[in-house]
Amino acid sequence: MAKLSSINKNERRKKLVKQYAAKYEKLKAIANDTSLDETERLVARLKMAELPRNANPTRVRNRCATTGRPRGYYRKFGINRIELRDLGNKGLIPGLTKSSW
């Protein structure tokens, strides 16, 4: 199991990203719009820099829902590879069967 502080830190980041999502997307669209004047784009980038660092969506880490493990994460299931194997062997994931050939 991952450290509780790491899991909580990631949850705080998710909360900040959700809080600033609309503002961040608006500023990003302005900054990437090539039809606008260069000064307007620069101002938008500076305003983006003033937002909290953890408001950037790329700082959120995908973590296992059960253990909080950051590595080996499967997006489709929301869990890591170890939990996927355990739950799959117990038959708790519908449609998942152990492969053999």
DSSP file (Angstrom, degrees, kcal/mol; ACC not computed):
  #  RESIDUE AA STRUCTURE BP1 BP2  ACC     N-H-->O    O-->H-N    N-H-->O    O-->H-N    TCO  KAPPA ALPHA  PHI   PSI    X-CA   Y-CA   Z-CA
    1    1 A M              0   0    0      0, 0.0    67,-0.2     0, 0.0     3,-0.1   0.000 360.0 360.0 360.0 140.4    0.0    0.0    0.0
    2    2 A A        -     0   0    0     65,-1.8    67,-0.1     1,-0.1     2,-0.1  -0.283 360.0 -81.2 -73.1 160.6    1.2    3.5   -0.9
    3    3 A K     >  -     0   0    0      1,-0.1     4,-1.8    65,-0.1     3,-0.4  -0.385  34.5-132.6 -62.1 137.2    2.0    6.1    1.8
    4    4 A L  H  > S+     0   0    0      1,-0.2     4,-2.6     2,-0.2     5,-0.2   0.836 105.8  59.0 -62.1 -33.1   -1.2    7.8    2.9
    5    5 A S  H  > S+     0   0    0      1,-0.2     4,-2.3     2,-0.2    -1,-0.2   0.881 105.2  49.5 -65.1 -37.0    0.5   11.2    2.5
    6    6 A S  H  > S+     0   0    0     -3,-0.4     4,-1.9     2,-0.2    -2,-0.2   0.897 111.8  48.0 -67.7 -40.2    1.1   10.5   -1.2
    7    7 A I  H  X S+     0   0    0     -4,-1.8     4,-1.9     2,-0.2    -2,-0.2   0.927 113.6  47.0 -65.2 -45.0   -2.5    9.4   -1.7
    8    8 A N  H  X S+     0   0    0     -4,-2.6     4,-2.2     1,-0.2    -2,-0.2   0.878 109.7  53.8 -65.2 -38.2   -3.8   12.5    0.1
    9    9 A K  H  X S+     0   0    0     -4,-2.3     4,-1.9     1,-0.2    -1,-0.2   0.907 109.0  48.9 -61.6 -42.0   -1.5   14.8   -1.8
   10   10 A N  H  X S+     0   0    0     -4,-1.9     4,-2.2     1,-0.2    -1,-0.2   0.868 109.0  52.8 -66.4 -36.7   -2.8   13.4   -5.1
   11   11 A E  H  X S+     0   0    0     -4,-1.9     4,-2.0     2,-0.2    -1,-0.2   0.889 107.7  51.2 -66.2 -38.7   -6.4   13.9   -3.9
   12   12 A R  H  X S+     0   0    0     -4,-2.2     4,-2.2     1,-0.2    -2,-0.2   0.897 109.1  51.5 -63.3 -39.4   -5.7   17.6   -3.1
   13   13 A R  H  X S+     0   0    0     -4,-1.9     4,-2.6     2,-0.2    -2,-0.2   0.919 107.9  51.3 -63.1 -43.5   -4.2   18.0   -6.6
   14   14 A K  H  X S+     0   0    0     -4,-2.2     4,-2.2     1,-0.2    -1,-0.2   0.896 109.9  50.7 -59.0 -40.7   -7.4   16.5   -8.2
   15   15 A K  H  X S+     0   0    0     -4,-2.0     4,-2.0     2,-0.2    -1,-0.2   0.913 111.6  46.7 -64.4 -43.7   -9.5   18.9   -6.2
   16   16 A L  H  X S+     0   0    0     -4,-2.2     4,-2.3     2,-0.2    -2,-0.2   0.895 110.5  52.6 -65.9 -40.7   -7.4   21.9   -7.3
   17   17 A V  H  X S+     0   0    0     -4,-2.6     4,-0.6    37,-0.3    -1,-0.2   0.918 111.2  47.1 -61.0 -43.4   -7.5   20.8  -11.0
   18   18 A K  H >< S+     0   0    0     -4,-2.2     3,-0.5    -5,-0.2     4,-0.4   0.885 111.4  51.9 -65.1 -38.5  -11.3   20.5  -10.8
   19   19 A Q  H 3< S+     0   0    0     -4,-2.0     4,-0.2     1,-0.2     3,-0.2   0.891 120.3  31.8 -65.7 -41.1  -11.5   23.9   -9.2
   20   20 A Y  H 3X S+     0   0    0     -4,-2.3     4,-2.8     1,-0.2     5,-0.2   0.290  87.7 107.7-101.2   9.5   -9.4   25.7  -11.8
   21   21 A A  H <X S+     0   0    0     -4,-0.6     4,-2.5    -3,-0.5     5,-0.2   0.904  80.3  45.1 -58.4 -48.1  -10.3   23.6  -14.9
   22   22 A A  H  > S+     0   0    0     -4,-0.4     4,-2.2    -3,-0.2    -1,-0.2   0.932 116.6  44.8 -64.2 -46.4  -12.5   26.2  -16.6
   23   23 A K  H  > S+     0   0    0     -4,-0.2     4,-2.3     1,-0.2     5,-0.2   0.907 113.9  50.6 -63.8 -42.1  -10.1   29.1  -16.1
   24   24 A Y  H  X S+     0   0    0     -4,-2.8     4,-2.3     1,-0.2    -2,-0.2   0.914 111.3  47.4 -63.4 -44.7   -7.1   26.9  -17.1
   25   25 A E  H  X S+     0   0    0     -4,-2.5     4,-2.3    -5,-0.2    -1,-0.2   0.892 111.6  51.0 -65.2 -39.8   -8.8   25.7  -20.3
   26   26 A K  H  X S+     0   0    0     -4,-2.2     4,-1.8    -5,-0.2    -2,-0.2   0.938 113.6  43.8 -63.4 -47.1   -9.8   29.3  -21.3
   27   27 A L  H  X S+     0   0    0     -4,-2.3     4,-2.6     1,-0.2    -2,-0.2   0.877 112.8  52.4 -66.3 -37.6   -6.3   30.6  -20.8
   28   28 A K  H  X S+     0   0    0     -4,-2.3     4,-1.8    -5,-0.2    -1,-0.2   0.891 107.6  51.7 -66.3 -39.2   -4.7   27.7  -22.6
   29   29 A A  H  X S+     0   0    0     -4,-2.3     4,-0.6     2,-0.2    -1,-0.2   0.902 112.4  46.2 -63.8 -40.4   -7.0   28.2  -25.6
   30   30 A I  H >< S+     0   0    0     -4,-1.8     3,-0.8     1,-0.2    -2,-0.2   0.918 111.8  51.1 -66.7 -43.4   -6.0   31.9  -25.8
   31   31 A A  H 3< S+     0   0    0     -4,-2.6    -1,-0.2     1,-0.2    -2,-0.2   0.811 114.5  43.2 -65.9 -30.0   -2.3   31.0  -25.4
   32   32 A N  H 3< S+     0   0    0     -4,-1.8     2,-0.8    -5,-0.2    -1,-0.2   0.488  85.2 108.1 -94.9  -3.3   -2.5   28.5  -28.2
   33   33 A D    X<  -     0   0    0     -3,-0.8     3,-1.0    -4,-0.6     8,-0.1  -0.652  48.9-169.3 -79.8 108.8   -4.6   30.5  -30.6
   34   34 A T  T 3  S+     0   0    0     -2,-0.8    -1,-0.2     1,-0.2     4,-0.1   0.656  79.2  68.4 -74.0 -15.3   -2.2   31.6  -33.4
   35   35 A S  T 3  S+     0   0    0      2,-0.1    -1,-0.2    -3,-0.0     2,-0.1   0.684  87.6  84.5 -78.0 -15.9   -4.7   34.1  -34.9
   36   36 A L  S <  S-     0   0    0     -3,-1.0     2,-0.1    -6,-0.2    -6,-0.0  -0.363  93.8 -87.1 -82.3 164.7   -4.4   36.3  -31.8
   37   37 A D     >  -     0   0    0      1,-0.1     4,-1.8    -2,-0.1     3,-0.2  -0.359  35.1-119.5 -67.9 150.0   -1.8   39.0  -31.2
   38   38 A E  H  > S+     0   0    0      1,-0.2     4,-2.1     2,-0.2     5,-0.1   0.833 111.9  55.2 -63.1 -34.0    1.5   37.9  -29.6
   39   39 A T  H  > S+     0   0    0      2,-0.2     4,-2.4     1,-0.2    -1,-0.2   0.889 106.2  50.9 -69.2 -37.5    1.0   40.2  -26.6
   40   40 A E  H  > S+     0   0    0      2,-0.2     4,-2.1     1,-0.2    -1,-0.2   0.908 111.2  48.6 -63.7 -40.8   -2.4   38.7  -25.8
   41   41 A R  H  X S+     0   0    0     -4,-1.8     4,-2.0     2,-0.2    -2,-0.2   0.890 110.9  50.6 -65.9 -39.0   -1.0   35.2  -26.0
   42   42 A L  H  X S+     0   0    0     -4,-2.1     4,-2.3     2,-0.2    -2,-0.2   0.899 108.8  51.3 -65.9 -40.5    1.9   36.3  -23.7
   43   43 A V  H  X S+     0   0    0     -4,-2.4     4,-2.2     1,-0.2    -1,-0.2   0.904 109.0  51.2 -63.0 -41.0   -0.5   37.8  -21.2
   44   44 A A  H  X S+     0   0    0     -4,-2.1     4,-2.0     1,-0.2    -1,-0.2   0.896 109.8  49.8 -63.3 -39.9   -2.6   34.6  -21.1
   45   45 A R  H  X S+     0   0    0     -4,-2.0     4,-1.8     2,-0.2    -2,-0.2   0.889 109.9  50.7 -66.0 -38.6    0.6   32.5  -20.5
   46   46 A L  H  X S+     0   0    0     -4,-2.3     4,-1.0     2,-0.2    -2,-0.2   0.886 109.8  50.0 -66.3 -38.0    1.6   34.9  -17.6
   47   47 A K  H  X S+     0   0    0     -4,-2.2     4,-0.7     1,-0.2     3,-0.3   0.867 108.4  53.3 -67.4 -35.2   -1.9   34.5  -16.1
   48   48 A M  H >< S+     0   0    0     -4,-2.0     3,-0.8     1,-0.2    -1,-0.2   0.878 105.3  54.6 -64.1 -36.3   -1.5   30.7  -16.4
   49   49 A A  H 3< S+     0   0    0     -4,-1.8    -1,-0.2     1,-0.2    -2,-0.2   0.752 101.6  59.0 -68.8 -23.7    1.8   30.9  -14.5
   50   50 A E  H 3< S+     0   0    0     -4,-1.0    -1,-0.2    -3,-0.3    -2,-0.2   0.689  86.5  94.6 -78.9 -18.4    0.0   32.8  -11.7
   51   51 A L  S << S-     0   0    0     -3,-0.8     5,-0.1    -4,-0.7    -3,-0.0  -0.323  97.1 -81.6 -67.0 156.7   -2.4   29.8  -11.1
   52   52 A P    >   -     0   0    0      0, 0.0     3,-1.8     0, 0.0     4,-0.2  -0.303  36.5-124.8 -59.1 144.4   -1.3   27.3   -8.5
   53   53 A R  G >  S+     0   0    0      1,-0.3     3,-1.4     2,-0.2     6,-0.2   0.866 110.0  55.6 -60.0 -38.6    1.2   24.8   -9.7
   54   54 A N  G 3  S+     0   0    0      1,-0.3    -1,-0.3     4,-0.1   -37,-0.3   0.447  87.8  78.8 -78.3   1.9   -1.0   21.9   -8.7
   55   55 A A  G <  S+     0   0    0     -3,-1.8    -1,-0.3   -39,-0.1    -2,-0.2   0.540  70.1 101.7 -82.0  -7.0   -3.9   23.2  -10.8
   56   56 A N  S X  S-     0   0    0     -3,-1.4     3,-1.9    -4,-0.2     4,-0.2  -0.665  73.7-140.5 -78.4 126.2   -2.1   21.8  -13.8
   57   57 A P  G >  S+     0   0    0      0, 0.0     3,-1.2     0, 0.0    -1,-0.1   0.736  96.2  67.8 -61.3 -22.8   -3.8   18.5  -14.9
   58   58 A T  G 3  S+     0   0    0      1,-0.2    -4,-0.1     3,-0.0    -3,-0.0   0.659  89.1  65.6 -73.7 -12.0   -0.5   16.9  -15.7
   59   59 A R  G <  S+     0   0    0     -3,-1.9     2,-0.4    -6,-0.2    -1,-0.2   0.575  78.8  98.1 -85.0  -8.4    0.5   16.9  -12.1
   60   60 A V    <   -     0   0    0     -3,-1.2     2,-0.4    -4,-0.2   -50,-0.1  -0.662  66.4-147.9 -80.8 133.1   -2.2   14.4  -11.1
   61   61 A R        -     0   0    0     -2,-0.4     2,-0.4   -51,-0.0   -47,-0.1  -0.853  14.3-121.3-104.8 133.9   -1.0   10.8  -10.9
   62   62 A N        -     0   0    0     -2,-0.4     2,-0.3     8,-0.1    11,-0.1  -0.609  40.7-179.0 -71.2 126.0   -3.1    7.8  -11.8
   63   63 A R        -     0   0    0     -2,-0.4     6,-0.1    15,-0.1     2,-0.1  -0.940  33.8 -94.6-130.5 151.6   -3.3    5.6   -8.7
   64   64 A C     >  -     0   0    0      5,-1.9     4,-0.9    -2,-0.3    15,-0.2  -0.358  28.7-137.7 -61.6 137.6   -4.9    2.3   -7.9
   65   65 A A  T  4 S+     0   0    0     13,-2.0    -1,-0.1     1,-0.2    14,-0.1   0.799  99.0  36.8 -70.1 -28.4   -8.3    2.7   -6.3
   66   66 A T  T  4 S+     0   0    0     12,-0.2    -1,-0.2     3,-0.1    13,-0.1   0.879 134.5  15.0 -93.0 -41.5   -7.7    0.0   -3.7
   67   67 A T  T  4 S-     0   0    0      2,-0.1   -65,-1.8   -66,-0.1    -2,-0.1   0.675  88.2-125.9-109.6 -21.5   -4.1    0.3   -2.7
   68   68 A G     <  +     0   0    0     -4,-0.9    -3,-0.1     1,-0.3   -65,-0.1   0.538  50.8 159.2  85.1   7.1   -3.0    3.7   -4.1
   69   69 A R        -     0   0    0      1,-0.1    -5,-1.9    -6,-0.1    -1,-0.3  -0.463  29.8-158.6 -67.2 130.1   -0.1    2.1   -6.0
   70   70 A P        +     0   0    0      0, 0.0     3,-0.4     0, 0.0     2,-0.2   0.693  65.4  74.3 -85.7 -18.2    1.0    4.5   -8.8
   71   71 A R  S    S+     0   0    0      1,-0.2    10,-0.3    -7,-0.0    -7,-0.1  -0.639  93.1  21.5 -98.8 153.7    2.8    2.0  -11.0
   72   72 A G  S    S+     0   0    0     -2,-0.2     9,-1.5     1,-0.2     2,-0.4   0.863  80.9 172.0  66.4  37.1    1.2   -0.6  -13.3
   73   73 A Y  E     -A   80   0A   0     -3,-0.4     2,-0.6     7,-0.2     7,-0.2  -0.656  24.7-153.0 -86.6 130.4   -2.1    1.2  -13.4
   74   74 A Y  E  >> -A   79   0A   0      5,-2.8     4,-2.7    -2,-0.4     5,-0.8  -0.915   0.4-160.1-102.7 115.9   -4.8    0.0  -15.8
   75   75 A R  T  45S+     0   0    0     -2,-0.6    -1,-0.2     1,-0.2     5,-0.0   0.871  87.8  60.8 -62.8 -38.0   -7.1    2.9  -16.9
   76   76 A K  T  45S+     0   0    0      1,-0.2    -1,-0.2     2,-0.1    -2,-0.0   0.854 120.9  23.7 -60.4 -35.3   -9.9    0.6  -18.0
   77   77 A F  T  45S-     0   0    0     -3,-0.5    -1,-0.2     2,-0.2    -2,-0.2   0.663  96.2-130.6-105.5 -21.2  -10.3   -0.9  -14.5
   78   78 A G  T  <5S+     0   0    0     -4,-2.7   -13,-2.0     1,-0.3     2,-0.3   0.675  75.0  95.3  77.6  17.4   -8.8    1.9  -12.3
   79   79 A I  E   <S-A   74   0A   0     -5,-0.8    -5,-2.8   -15,-0.2    -1,-0.3  -0.849  76.2 -99.6-133.0 170.0   -6.6   -0.5  -10.4
   80   80 A N  E  >  -A   73   0A   0     -2,-0.3     4,-2.3    -7,-0.2    -7,-0.2  -0.323  39.2-100.0 -88.2 174.8   -3.0   -1.7  -10.7
   81   81 A R  H  > S+     0   0    0     -9,-1.5     4,-2.0   -10,-0.3     5,-0.1   0.826 119.4  52.3 -65.1 -34.1   -1.8   -5.0  -12.3
   82   82 A I  H  > S+     0   0    0      2,-0.2     4,-2.3     1,-0.2    -1,-0.2   0.933 112.6  43.6 -70.1 -45.9   -1.4   -6.8   -9.0
   83   83 A E  H  > S+     0   0    0      1,-0.2     4,-3.0     2,-0.2     5,-0.3   0.868 111.2  56.5 -65.6 -36.1   -5.0   -6.1   -7.8
   84   84 A L  H  X S+     0   0    0     -4,-2.3     4,-2.2     1,-0.2    -2,-0.2   0.918 109.3  45.6 -61.1 -43.6   -6.2   -6.8  -11.3
   85   85 A R  H  X S+     0   0    0     -4,-2.0     4,-2.4     2,-0.2    -2,-0.2   0.926 114.7  47.3 -66.2 -45.0   -4.7  -10.3  -11.1
   86   86 A D  H  X S+     0   0    0     -4,-2.3     4,-1.5     2,-0.2    -2,-0.2   0.947 116.8  41.8 -62.4 -49.7   -6.0  -11.0   -7.6
   87   87 A L  H  X>S+     0   0    0     -4,-3.0     5,-2.7     1,-0.2     6,-0.5   0.861 114.3  53.1 -68.1 -34.6   -9.5   -9.8   -8.3
   88   88 A G  H ><5S+     0   0    0     -4,-2.2     3,-0.7    -5,-0.3    -1,-0.2   0.897 107.8  49.9 -66.4 -40.6   -9.5  -11.6  -11.7
   89   89 A N  H 3<5S+     0   0    0     -4,-2.4    -1,-0.2     1,-0.2    -2,-0.2   0.817 110.3  50.8 -67.5 -30.2   -8.5  -14.9  -10.2
   90   90 A K  H 3<5S-     0   0    0     -4,-1.5    -1,-0.2    -5,-0.2    -2,-0.2   0.579 115.0-119.2 -81.6  -9.3  -11.2  -14.6   -7.6
   91   91 A G  T <<5S+     0   0    0     -3,-0.7    -3,-0.2    -4,-0.5    -2,-0.1   0.757  75.1 128.8  79.6  25.0  -13.7  -13.9  -10.4
   92   92 A L      < +     0   0    0     -5,-2.7    -4,-0.2    -6,-0.1    -5,-0.1   0.514  54.2  73.2 -92.4  -5.8  -14.7  -10.4   -9.1
   93   93 A I  S >  S-     0   0    0     -6,-0.5     3,-1.7     3,-0.2    -1,-0.1  -0.929  86.6-128.4-111.0 111.9  -14.2   -8.6  -12.4
   94   94 A P  T 3  S+     0   0    0      0, 0.0     3,-0.1     0, 0.0    -2,-0.1  -0.306  88.1  11.6 -62.1 134.5  -16.9   -9.5  -14.9
   95   95 A G  T 3  S+     0   0    0      1,-0.2     2,-0.6    -4,-0.1    -4,-0.0   0.403  95.7 120.6  83.8  -2.5  -15.8  -10.7  -18.3
   96   96 A L    <   +     0   0    0     -3,-1.7     2,-0.3    -8,-0.0    -1,-0.2  -0.848  35.5 173.9-100.6 123.2  -12.2  -11.1  -17.2
   97   97 A T        -     0   0    0     -2,-0.6     2,-0.3    -3,-0.1    -8,-0.1  -0.942  37.4-105.1-126.1 150.9  -10.8  -14.6  -17.6
   98   98 A K        -     0   0    0     -2,-0.3     2,-0.2   -10,-0.2   -13,-0.0  -0.574  40.3-128.4 -73.7 131.2   -7.3  -16.0  -17.1
   99   99 A S        +     0   0    0     -2,-0.3     2,-0.3     2,-0.0    -1,-0.1  -0.573  32.7 169.2 -83.5 141.4   -5.6  -16.6  -20.4
  100  100 A S              0   0    0     -2,-0.2    -2,-0.0     1,-0.1     0, 0.0  -0.969 360.0 360.0-149.7 140.6   -4.0  -20.0  -21.3
  101  101 A W              0   0    0     -2,-0.3    -1,-0.1     0, 0.0    -2,-0.0   0.329 360.0 360.0-145.3 360.0   -2.7  -21.4  -24.5
